[in-house]
Amino acid sequence: MPSLTSLQTVKSSRNDWLSELKSTAALGWPLILTNLAQTILTATDLALIGRLGAGSLAAAALAASLYHAVMIFCLGLVSAVIPLISSTLGARPHAVRDVRSTVRHGFWSAALICIPVWLLLWNADSVLIMMGQQPEAARRSLEFMHTLQWALLPFLCYIVLRSFFNAMEKPIWTLAVAGVAVGFNALAAWCLIFGNLGFPALGLAGAGLASFCSSLLMFTGLALVVSRHRRFRRYRLFGHLFDLDIHKLRRLWQLGLPIGATFAFETTIFYAAVVMMGLIGQTSLAAHAIAMQIASIGFMVPLGFGQVATIRVGRAYGARDPDGVARAGWSAYMLGVGFMVITASVMLLAPTRLIGLFIDIGDPANAEVIVLGIGFLALAALFQLADGAQAVCAGMLRGIHDTRVPMLLAAFGYWGIGLPLGALLAFGLEMGGAGVWLGLAAGLGTVALLMTRRWIRRAHHAAIAIP
């Protein structure tokens, strides 16, 4: 019979795993809802702009796509604040000065990256024309871009503060502020686009101004919390803002630039898929848009658990606790991938009901879109597990400050395999939209496998000293 000591060890280990799973779930749901709230912000703007007409919507979509592409890279850069603070708190739970320094250099990073990005976005029409867009739509996109682009700095500063709250494992504040911002943005856009409640009717420029005001509101809201709340004000996050440490800034950029590049590789391959679908035909593009929107909503869950993994793994990494690193990483992995099993099952079992949320399935004119959409959802179900696995695993690796190699793995999987294979299947073998989706699935699957393998190898050595 097993000894009493061995039984106690097994019981203790089981309790540790259950405790970690509970902590991961508790930290995950506010992060997931916050991600959804930020998605709703963008969707609200485009829905209101659509009432101005197809031309306005097309111009806004061009501007929003370019803005999102550069914003996601910048967001990745400043989100390096999360693993840096998490590992600091893991090593020294009551650290104040180092946490404040990391946040300060996050603000500096946001300001520095905005300067070249603002110059790029101010000339968005030239960029879009070089990318093959219609000159008239590209020029009109400036109406939206020249107000939208100023939202970048307050948004990135909000992300820095959100990273602080997340690393402190208090994300409920970011959810509350994001929830208020959703309502404020809808009202502001309604007023400024159409001239309601006595405001001037600014059209596309009004939509961008509403986004700027919403981003400023989110940053201001979190700034008030950290300045007034008893638990957070002792960090004095806005103290000594001009004390710049080049070595600290370099460390943040060394960690953050690969994160931004990884985000960019993933985002741009989906933009490339939209372009390929447009070349195939408008029906395929419409069906693709519906299937991708459904998949994107489900993706918010593993994305949230990836953020949790960075925090929980980072804390264990800072404490030089390899068992804690493993528990934190695999707990997030199980919950994130497990949820994607559910979403894949729903896509396979009830595709028509899901498509019916976006178009009238009783209208014969939509019959071809529905048929294509059902096929695309079946293929989307294939990559749900891979998409969830790569999202969570990337977060796990960030927790142990491993970002450069994952960036290379993402570049290889998405642009070395996913994109060329999708193009070959869609156009070379004339598989159409199905080929594009198979290419996406192959790229995501490759990245998921390579990152999981990387995690298994790296997590074993997580007790090494932090650089």
Residue pairs with C-beta under 8 A, 6 or more apart in sequence:
16 323
16 327
17 327
17 331
20 312
20 327
20 328
20 331
21 331
21 334
21 335
23 312
23 331
24 305
24 308
24 309
24 312
24 328
24 331
24 332
24 335
25 335
27 169
27 171
27 308
27 311
27 312
28 301
28 304
28 305
28 308
28 332
28 335
29 304
30 171
30 172
30 174
30 175
31 166
31 171
31 175
31 304
31 307
31 308
32 300
32 301
32 303
32 304
32 305
33 175
33 178
34 162
34 171
34 174
34 175
34 178
34 304
35 300
35 303
35 304
36 297
36 300
37 175
37 178
37 179
37 181
37 182
38 178
39 296
39 297
39 300
40 182
41 181
41 182
41 185
41 211
41 214
42 64
42 68
44 182
44 185
44 186
44 189
45 60
45 64
45 185
45 189
45 207
45 210
45 211
46 57
46 60
46 61
46 64
48 186
48 189
48 190
48 193
48 194
48 207
49 56
49 57
49 60
49 144
49 193
49 204
49 207
50 56
50 57
51 194
52 193
52 203
52 204
55 137
55 140
56 140
56 203
56 204
58 137
59 137
59 140
59 141
59 143
59 144
59 204
60 141
60 144
60 204
60 207
62 128
62 133
62 137
62 138
62 141
63 124
63 141
63 142
63 144
63 145
63 148
63 208
64 144
64 148
65 271
66 121
66 124
66 127
66 128
66 141
66 145
67 121
67 145
67 148
67 149
67 152
68 267
69 264
69 267
69 268
69 271
70 117
70 120
70 121
71 152
71 155
72 260
72 263
72 264
72 267
73 260
73 261
73 263
73 264
74 110
74 113
74 114
74 117
74 152
74 156
74 260
75 156
75 159
75 260
75 263
76 256
76 259
76 260
76 261
76 262
76 263
76 264
77 109
77 113
77 253
77 256
77 257
77 259
77 260
78 106
78 109
78 110
78 113
78 156
78 159
78 160
78 163
78 256
79 159
79 163
79 256
79 259
80 106
80 252
80 253
80 255
80 256
80 259
80 403
81 102
81 103
81 106
81 160
81 163
81 164
81 167
81 252
82 163
82 166
82 167
82 307
82 310
82 311
82 314
82 398
83 255
83 310
83 314
83 398
83 399
83 401
84 102
84 251
84 252
84 255
85 99
85 102
85 103
85 163
85 164
85 167
85 168
85 314
86 167
86 310
86 311
86 312
86 313
86 314
86 315
86 317
86 318
86 399
87 314
87 315
87 317
87 318
87 399
87 401
87 466
88 95
88 98
88 99
88 102
88 318
89 95
89 99
89 167
89 168
89 315
89 318
90 314
90 315
90 316
90 317
90 318
90 319
90 321
91 318
91 319
91 320
91 466
92 98
92 318
96 234
96 235
96 236
99 164
99 235
100 235
100 236
100 237
100 239
100 240
101 243
101 245
101 248
102 248
102 252
103 160
103 161
103 164
103 235
103 237
104 237
104 240
104 241
104 243
105 244
105 245
105 248
105 249
105 252
106 160
106 163
106 252
107 157
107 160
107 241
108 244
108 249
109 249
109 252
109 253
109 256
110 153
110 156
110 157
110 159
110 160
111 153
113 156
114 152
114 153
114 156
117 149
117 152
118 149
118 150
118 152
120 127
121 145
121 148
121 149
121 152
122 145
122 146
122 149
124 138
124 141
124 142
124 145
124 149
125 135
125 138
125 139
125 141
125 142
126 138
128 137
128 138
128 141
129 135
129 138
140 204
143 203
143 204
143 205
143 208
144 204
144 205
144 207
144 208
145 208
146 205
146 208
147 205
147 206
147 207
147 208
147 209
147 211
147 212
148 207
148 208
148 211
148 212
149 208
150 208
150 212
151 208
151 211
151 212
151 214
151 215
151 216
152 215
154 212
154 215
154 216
154 218
154 219
155 215
155 218
155 219
157 219
158 215
158 218
158 219
158 222
161 219
161 222
161 223
161 226
161 237
162 171
162 174
162 222
164 226
164 235
164 237
165 171
165 173
165 174
165 222
165 225
166 174
166 307
166 311
167 311
167 314
168 232
169 311
170 231
173 222
173 225
174 222
176 221
177 217
177 218
177 221
177 222
177 225
178 218
180 217
180 221
181 214
181 217
181 218
181 221
184 213
184 214
184 217
185 210
185 211
185 213
185 214
188 209
188 210
188 213
188 214
189 206
189 207
189 210
189 211
190 196
191 197
191 199
191 206
191 210
192 199
192 200
192 202
192 206
192 207
192 209
192 210
193 201
193 202
193 203
193 204
193 206
193 207
193 210
194 201
194 206
195 201
195 202
199 206
200 206
202 209
223 238
225 232
226 232
226 233
226 235
226 237
226 238
227 233
227 237
227 238
251 467
255 398
255 401
255 403
256 403
258 403
258 404
258 406
258 407
259 398
259 403
259 407
261 407
261 410
261 411
262 394
262 403
262 406
262 407
262 410
265 407
265 410
265 411
265 414
265 415
266 410
266 414
268 414
269 414
269 415
269 418
269 419
269 440
269 443
270 292
270 440
272 419
273 288
273 292
273 422
273 436
273 437
273 439
273 440
274 285
274 288
274 289
274 292
276 422
276 423
276 426
276 427
276 436
277 284
277 285
277 288
277 433
277 436
278 285
279 427
280 426
280 432
280 433
280 436
283 368
283 369
283 372
284 372
284 432
284 433
286 369
287 369
287 370
287 372
287 373
287 376
287 433
288 372
288 376
288 433
288 436
288 437
290 355
290 358
290 359
290 369
290 373
290 376
291 373
291 376
291 377
291 380
291 437
292 380
293 358
294 347
294 354
294 355
294 357
294 377
294 380
295 343
295 347
295 380
295 384
295 387
298 339
298 340
298 343
298 384
299 387
299 388
299 391
301 336
301 339
301 340
301 343
301 388
302 336
302 337
302 339
302 340
302 387
302 388
302 389
302 391
302 392
303 391
304 336
305 332
305 333
305 335
305 336
305 339
305 391
305 392
305 395
306 332
306 336
306 391
306 392
306 393
306 394
306 395
306 396
307 395
308 332
308 395
309 328
309 329
309 332
309 333
309 392
309 395
309 396
309 398
309 399
310 395
310 396
310 398
310 399
311 399
312 328
312 329
312 331
312 332
312 399
313 325
313 328
313 329
313 332
313 395
313 396
313 398
313 399
313 400
314 398
314 399
314 400
315 324
315 328
316 322
316 324
316 325
316 327
316 328
316 399
316 462
317 325
317 399
317 400
317 401
317 462
317 466
318 466
320 462
320 463
320 464
320 465
321 462
321 463
322 459
322 460
322 461
322 462
322 463
325 399
325 400
325 459
325 462
326 459
326 462
328 396
328 399
329 396
329 399
329 455
329 459
332 392
332 395
332 396
333 389
333 392
333 393
333 396
336 388
336 389
336 391
336 392
337 385
337 388
337 389
337 392
339 388
340 384
340 385
340 387
340 388
340 389
341 384
341 385
343 381
343 384
344 381
344 382
344 384
344 385
345 381
346 354
347 354
347 377
347 378
347 380
347 381
347 384
348 377
348 378
348 381
351 373
351 374
351 377
351 378
352 361
352 370
352 374
354 377
355 361
355 369
355 370
355 373
355 374
355 377
359 366
359 369
359 370
360 366
361 370
372 433
375 433
375 434
376 433
376 434
376 437
379 434
379 437
379 438
379 441
380 437
382 441
383 437
383 440
383 441
383 444
383 445
385 448
386 441
386 444
386 445
386 447
386 448
387 444
387 448
389 448
389 451
389 452
390 410
390 413
390 444
390 447
390 448
390 451
393 448
393 451
393 452
393 454
393 455
394 406
394 410
394 451
396 455
396 459
397 403
397 406
397 451
397 454
397 455
397 458
398 406
400 458
400 459
400 462
401 466
401 467
402 454
402 458
405 454
406 451
406 454
409 447
409 450
409 451
409 454
410 447
412 446
412 447
412 450
413 443
413 444
413 446
413 447
413 450
414 443
414 444
414 447
417 439
417 442
417 443
417 446
418 439
418 440
418 442
418 443
418 444
418 446
419 439
419 443
420 439
421 438
421 439
421 442
421 443
422 435
422 436
422 437
422 438
422 439
422 440
422 442
422 443
423 435
423 439
424 435
424 439
425 431
425 434
425 435
425 436
425 438
425 439
426 432
426 433
426 434
426 435
426 436
426 439
427 435
429 435
431 438
